[in-house]
Amino acid sequence: MPPKQVVEARGVLCDMDGTLVDSTAVVEQVWSEFAGRYGLQVADVLATAHGRLTEETVREYAPVGVDVRAVSVELATMELVRTEGIVEIPGAGELMKSLCLTPAVALVTSAPRELAELRMHVAGVPMPPVSVCAEDVVHGKPNPEGYLEASRLIGCAPHDAVVFEDAEAGIEAAIAAGCQVIVVGDIACEAAVGLPRVSDFRSVVCEIPAESGIQRFTFIL
């Protein structure tokens, strides 16, 4: 058995889709309908859509002349009414229950806030009091803006924060922000090479000792 990995941080930043919540069925369904409408290859769209702002993906793939904003709103509305198959990533709910007892945790997602709150609720994963969602940033992942803003909001320097991420765009964003990264799932990309990795949260141990009033998390993977 390989030795346990230990990651220490003063703040925790979590992606949502694919990291805390498994929304694969809904995401693939919605983007498949988008691809079919415009004669696109579904695999190509899905390969780049995960972890990114919806509007950025629509802008990249929609034909010239399409109202990008209107289509993005339509897709977001479709996602809001489709919740079948949305579940937690195993162990995410229990971990977040512990983390949400502290002030130094935030959700950083490319989903709009309404959708993020819905999916977290449906999956039974506690929503942190601090979140940075699609409407809170100008530039989505892989730009580091979201993780930098979340670090600021929880009062933690980026290099003292650890990010849980499952997508290439999100991993790149976290690295660009200067954060530590723990990869969730089986994503294979250059950005994830050499990073600590977990398949889910069932085996993750989180220790939160109180020392001199300084918040510190120790994750044993």
Backbone hydrogen bonds in HBPLUS format (Angstrom, degrees):
<---DONOR---> <-ACCEPTOR-->    atom                        ^
c    i                          cat <-CA-CA->   ^        H-A-AA   ^      H-
h    n   atom  resd res      DA  || num        DHA   H-A  angle D-A-AA Bond
n    s   type  num  typ     dist DA aas  dist angle  dist       angle   num
A0221-LEU N   A0005-GLN O   2.80 MM 216  5.15 167.6  1.81 157.2 160.6     1
A0007-VAL N   A0219-PHE O   2.89 MM 212  5.11 159.6  1.93 147.0 153.9     2
A0219-PHE N   A0007-VAL O   2.77 MM 212  5.11 176.5  1.77 159.1 159.3     3
A0009-ALA N   A0217-PHE O   2.93 MM 208  5.21 153.9  2.00 146.1 152.4     4
A0217-PHE N   A0009-ALA O   2.64 MM 208  5.21 175.7  1.64 168.5 170.0     5
A0010-ARG N   A0160-ASP O   2.70 MM 150  5.45 165.7  1.72 160.5 165.7     6
A0162-VAL N   A0011-GLY O   2.95 MM 151  6.35 155.5  2.01 149.2 152.7     7
A0012-VAL N   A0104-ALA O   2.92 MM  92  6.34 156.7  1.97 151.8 159.5     8
A0106-ALA N   A0012-VAL O   2.93 MM  94  6.48 148.1  2.04 155.6 165.5     9
A0013-LEU N   A0162-VAL O   2.91 MM 149  6.17 166.9  1.92 159.4 161.4    10
A0164-PHE N   A0013-LEU O   2.96 MM 151  6.48 152.2  2.04 156.5 165.4    11
A0014-CYS N   A0106-ALA O   2.90 MM  92  6.34 163.2  1.93 159.3 164.5    12
A0108-VAL N   A0014-CYS O   2.77 MM  94  5.80 164.5  1.79 145.4 147.6    13
A0015-ASP N   A0164-PHE O   3.11 MM 149  6.21 166.1  2.13 168.3 170.8    14
A0019-THR N   A0016-MET O   2.90 MM   3  5.20 153.6  1.97 124.5 132.3    15
A0020-LEU N   A0016-MET O   2.80 MM   4  4.96 151.6  1.87 135.6 145.3    16
A0021-VAL N   A0016-MET O   3.08 MM   5  5.74 171.1  2.09 137.5 137.2    17
A0018-GLY N   A0021-VAL O   2.63 MM   3  5.52 165.4  1.65 165.4 160.9    18
A0089-ILE N   A0020-LEU O   2.88 MM  69  5.22 165.7  1.90 128.9 127.8    19
A0022-ASP N   A0087-VAL O   2.70 MM  65  5.34 164.2  1.73 163.2 168.0    20
A0087-VAL N   A0022-ASP O   3.26 MM  65  5.34 157.8  2.31 137.3 141.6    21
A0027-VAL N   A0023-SER O   3.02 MM   4  6.17 176.4  2.02 166.4 167.6    22
A0028-GLU N   A0024-THR O   2.90 MM   4  5.94 171.5  1.91 157.0 159.5    23
A0029-GLN N   A0025-ALA O   3.11 MM   4  6.14 150.2  2.20 136.9 145.4    24
A0030-VAL N   A0026-VAL O   2.96 MM   4  6.18 167.9  1.97 160.1 161.7    25
A0031-TRP N   A0027-VAL O   3.05 MM   4  6.20 172.7  2.06 154.9 157.2    26
A0032-SER N   A0028-GLU O   2.92 MM   4  5.81 140.8  2.07 136.1 146.7    27
A0033-GLU N   A0029-GLN O   3.13 MM   4  6.37 150.9  2.22 143.6 150.3    28
A0034-PHE N   A0030-VAL O   3.07 MM   4  6.40 153.0  2.15 144.5 152.3    29
A0035-ALA N   A0031-TRP O   2.90 MM   4  6.06 162.7  1.93 144.5 148.9    30
A0036-GLY N   A0032-SER O   2.90 MM   4  6.05 159.4  1.94 145.7 151.7    31
A0037-ARG N   A0033-GLU O   3.05 MM   4  6.17 150.6  2.14 142.7 149.7    32
A0040-LEU N   A0035-ALA O   2.82 MM   5  4.61 167.6  1.83 141.4 141.0    33
A0039-GLY N   A0036-GLY O   3.45 MM   3  5.10 165.4  2.47  96.3 100.5    34
A0044-ASP N   A0041-GLN O   3.11 MM   3  5.41 122.9  2.45 103.6 117.2    35
A0045-VAL N   A0041-GLN O   3.23 MM   4  6.60 161.2  2.27 156.1 160.7    36
A0046-LEU N   A0042-VAL O   2.92 MM   4  6.14 174.1  1.93 164.4 165.6    37
A0047-ALA N   A0043-ALA O   2.99 MM   4  5.97 145.7  2.11 138.9 148.0    38
A0048-THR N   A0045-VAL O   3.20 MM   3  5.65 143.4  2.34 107.3 116.3    39
A0049-ALA N   A0045-VAL O   2.88 MM   4  5.89 140.1  2.04 151.4 164.3    40
A0052-ARG N   A0049-ALA O   3.08 MM   3  5.57 166.7  2.10 135.1 137.3    41
A0056-GLU N   A0053-LEU O   3.12 MM   3  5.39 125.6  2.43 102.7 115.9    42
A0057-THR N   A0053-LEU O   3.25 MM   4  6.65 154.2  2.33 152.4 159.3    43
A0058-VAL N   A0054-THR O   2.94 MM   4  6.22 164.9  1.96 159.6 164.0    44
A0059-ARG N   A0055-GLU O   2.96 MM   4  6.04 159.4  2.00 142.5 148.4    45
A0060-GLU N   A0056-GLU O   3.11 MM   4  6.26 144.3  2.24 135.8 144.8    46
A0061-TYR N   A0057-THR O   3.11 MM   4  6.35 151.1  2.20 150.5 157.1    47
A0062-ALA N   A0058-VAL O   2.81 MM   4  5.44 163.3  1.83 155.0 158.4    48
A0066-VAL N   A0063-PRO O   3.24 MM   3  5.96 162.1  2.27 139.6 140.7    49
A0071-VAL N   A0067-ASP O   3.01 MM   4  6.25 165.7  2.03 161.6 165.6    50
A0072-SER N   A0068-VAL O   2.96 MM   4  6.07 156.9  2.01 147.4 154.3    51
A0073-VAL N   A0069-ARG O   2.99 MM   4  6.23 157.7  2.04 150.9 156.2    52
A0074-GLU N   A0070-ALA O   3.00 MM   4  6.22 154.8  2.07 144.4 151.7    53
A0075-LEU N   A0071-VAL O   2.93 MM   4  6.21 159.2  1.97 152.4 157.0    54
A0076-ALA N   A0072-SER O   2.99 MM   4  6.20 157.8  2.04 146.5 152.8    55
A0077-THR N   A0073-VAL O   2.94 MM   4  6.16 151.9  2.02 147.1 154.5    56
A0078-MET N   A0074-GLU O   3.00 MM   4  6.30 152.5  2.08 146.7 154.2    57
A0079-GLU N   A0075-LEU O   3.02 MM   4  6.33 153.2  2.09 147.3 154.1    58
A0080-LEU N   A0076-ALA O   3.09 MM   4  6.34 142.1  2.24 141.2 151.1    59
A0082-ARG N   A0079-GLU O   3.37 MM   3  5.24 160.2  2.41  99.1 104.9    60
A0086-ILE N   A0083-THR O   3.16 MM   3  5.68 162.3  2.19 138.2 137.2    61
A0092-ALA N   A0089-ILE O   2.86 MM   3  5.55 163.0  1.89 157.1 159.3    62
A0201-PHE N   A0090-PRO O   2.89 MM 111  5.95 150.1  1.98 177.7 172.2    63
A0095-LEU N   A0091-GLY O   3.17 MM   4  6.34 164.5  2.20 152.2 156.8    64
A0096-MET N   A0092-ALA O   2.94 MM   4  6.07 166.0  1.96 153.5 157.4    65
A0097-LYS N   A0093-GLY O   3.01 MM   4  6.21 143.2  2.15 143.8 153.7    66
A0098-SER N   A0094-GLU O   3.41 MM   4  6.74 152.4  2.49 144.3 149.2    67
A0098-SER N   A0095-LEU O   3.15 MM   3  5.43 123.1  2.49 101.6 114.4    68
A0099-LEU N   A0095-LEU O   3.00 MM   4  6.31 165.5  2.02 152.2 156.7    69
A0100-CYS N   A0096-MET O   2.83 MM   4  5.71 158.8  1.87 146.6 151.3    70
A0101-LEU N   A0098-SER O   3.21 MM   3  5.60 160.5  2.25 109.0 114.8    71
A0102-THR N   A0099-LEU O   3.02 MM   3  5.71 164.3  2.04 120.7 124.8    72
A0107-LEU N   A0130-VAL O   3.07 MM  23  6.53 154.3  2.13 140.3 145.2    73
A0132-VAL N   A0107-LEU O   2.76 MM  25  6.16 156.4  1.81 158.7 166.7    74
A0109-THR N   A0132-VAL O   2.98 MM  23  6.41 155.7  2.04 161.3 169.3    75
A0134-ALA N   A0111-ALA O   3.01 MM  23  5.30 172.1  2.01 125.8 126.9    76
A0116-ALA N   A0112-PRO O   2.92 MM   4  6.18 159.5  1.96 157.0 163.9    77
A0117-GLU N   A0113-ARG O   2.89 MM   4  6.09 169.6  1.90 160.0 161.3    78
A0118-LEU N   A0114-GLU O   3.09 MM   4  6.22 153.4  2.16 139.3 146.9    79
A0119-ARG N   A0115-LEU O   2.92 MM   4  6.12 172.2  1.92 156.9 158.2    80
A0120-MET N   A0116-ALA O   2.99 MM   4  6.10 164.6  2.02 153.1 157.7    81
A0121-HIS N   A0117-GLU O   3.06 MM   4  6.09 155.2  2.13 139.8 146.8    82
A0122-VAL N   A0118-LEU O   2.88 MM   4  6.13 168.0  1.89 158.3 161.4    83
A0123-ALA N   A0119-ARG O   2.95 MM   4  6.01 157.3  2.00 146.1 152.2    84
A0124-GLY N   A0120-MET O   3.01 MM   4  6.02 116.5  2.43 132.9 147.8    85
A0125-VAL N   A0120-MET O   2.90 MM   5  5.07 159.3  1.94 155.3 155.6    86
A0124-GLY N   A0121-HIS O   3.05 MM   3  5.05 144.1  2.19  98.3 109.3    87
A0136-ASP N   A0133-CYS O   2.90 MM   3  5.39 159.2  1.95 118.7 125.7    88
A0137-VAL N   A0134-ALA O   3.48 MM   3  5.99 174.3  2.48 114.8 116.3    89
A0143-ASN N   A0140-GLY O   2.92 MM   3  5.59 147.9  2.02 132.3 129.3    90
A0148-LEU N   A0144-PRO O   2.95 MM   4  6.09 159.7  1.99 164.4 170.6    91
A0149-GLU N   A0145-GLU O   2.92 MM   4  6.07 160.3  1.96 152.9 158.1    92
A0150-ALA N   A0146-GLY O   2.97 MM   4  6.15 158.6  2.02 145.0 151.1    93
A0151-SER N   A0147-TYR O   3.01 MM   4  6.08 157.7  2.06 140.7 146.6    94
A0152-ARG N   A0148-LEU O   3.08 MM   4  6.32 155.5  2.14 143.1 149.6    95
A0153-LEU N   A0149-GLU O   2.94 MM   4  6.21 157.5  1.99 150.6 156.7    96
A0154-ILE N   A0150-ALA O   3.09 MM   4  6.35 148.4  2.19 150.0 156.8    97
A0156-CYS N   A0151-SER O   2.93 MM   5  5.12 172.9  1.93 154.3 153.4    98
A0155-GLY N   A0152-ARG O   3.11 MM   3  5.04 153.8  2.18 100.2 108.1    99
A0160-ASP N   A0157-ALA O   2.80 MM   3  5.31 153.4  1.87 119.6 128.7   100
A0161-ALA N   A0158-PRO O   3.05 MM   3  5.20 164.8  2.08 110.0 114.0   101
A0180-GLN N   A0161-ALA O   3.04 MM  19  6.23 167.7  2.06 164.6 160.6   102
A0163-VAL N   A0180-GLN O   2.83 MM  17  6.06 152.7  1.91 136.1 143.9   103
A0182-ILE N   A0163-VAL O   2.76 MM  19  6.06 163.5  1.78 170.3 170.8   104
A0165-GLU N   A0182-ILE O   3.16 MM  17  6.49 158.2  2.21 153.2 159.1   105
A0184-VAL N   A0165-GLU O   2.74 MM  19  5.69 155.7  1.80 145.0 148.2   106
A0171-ILE N   A0167-ALA O   2.86 MM   4  6.10 160.8  1.90 159.3 165.2   107
A0172-GLU N   A0168-GLU O   2.94 MM   4  6.11 166.2  1.96 154.7 158.3   108
A0173-ALA N   A0169-ALA O   3.01 MM   4  6.18 149.3  2.11 138.3 147.1   109
A0174-ALA N   A0170-GLY O   2.93 MM   4  6.16 160.8  1.97 151.2 155.4   110
A0175-ILE N   A0171-ILE O   2.98 MM   4  6.19 163.0  2.01 152.6 157.2   111
A0176-ALA N   A0172-GLU O   2.93 MM   4  6.05 159.1  1.98 145.2 151.4   112
A0177-ALA N   A0173-ALA O   2.98 MM   4  6.19 136.8  2.17 139.9 151.6   113
A0179-CYS N   A0174-ALA O   3.06 MM   5  5.49 157.2  2.12 162.9 156.2   114
A0178-GLY N   A0175-ILE O   2.97 MM   3  5.12 146.4  2.08 101.7 112.3   115
A0183-VAL N   A0196-PRO O   2.87 MM  13  6.18 162.9  1.90 157.5 151.7   116
A0198-VAL N   A0183-VAL O   2.87 MM  15  6.32 155.4  1.93 164.7 172.2   117
A0185-GLY N   A0198-VAL O   2.82 MM  13  6.21 160.4  1.85 153.6 159.8   118
A0192-ALA N   A0189-CYS O   3.10 MM   3  5.54 140.8  2.26 108.8 119.1   119
A0193-VAL N   A0190-GLU O   3.23 MM   3  5.47 157.4  2.29 107.9 114.5   120
A0195-LEU N   A0192-ALA O   3.16 MM   3  5.59 168.0  2.18 132.1 133.0   121
A0204-VAL N   A0201-PHE O   3.19 MM   3  5.09 157.8  2.24 101.7 108.5   122
A0205-VAL N   A0220-ILE O   3.02 MM  15  5.01 174.1  2.02 147.6 149.5   123
A0220-ILE N   A0205-VAL O   2.79 MM  15  5.01 163.5  1.81 149.4 155.2   124
A0207-GLU N   A0218-THR O   2.82 MM  11  5.02 168.0  1.83 148.3 152.0   125
A0218-THR N   A0207-GLU O   2.90 MM  11  5.02 154.3  1.96 148.7 154.5   126
A0214-ILE N   A0211-GLU O   2.91 MM   3  5.59 168.6  1.92 126.1 128.9   127
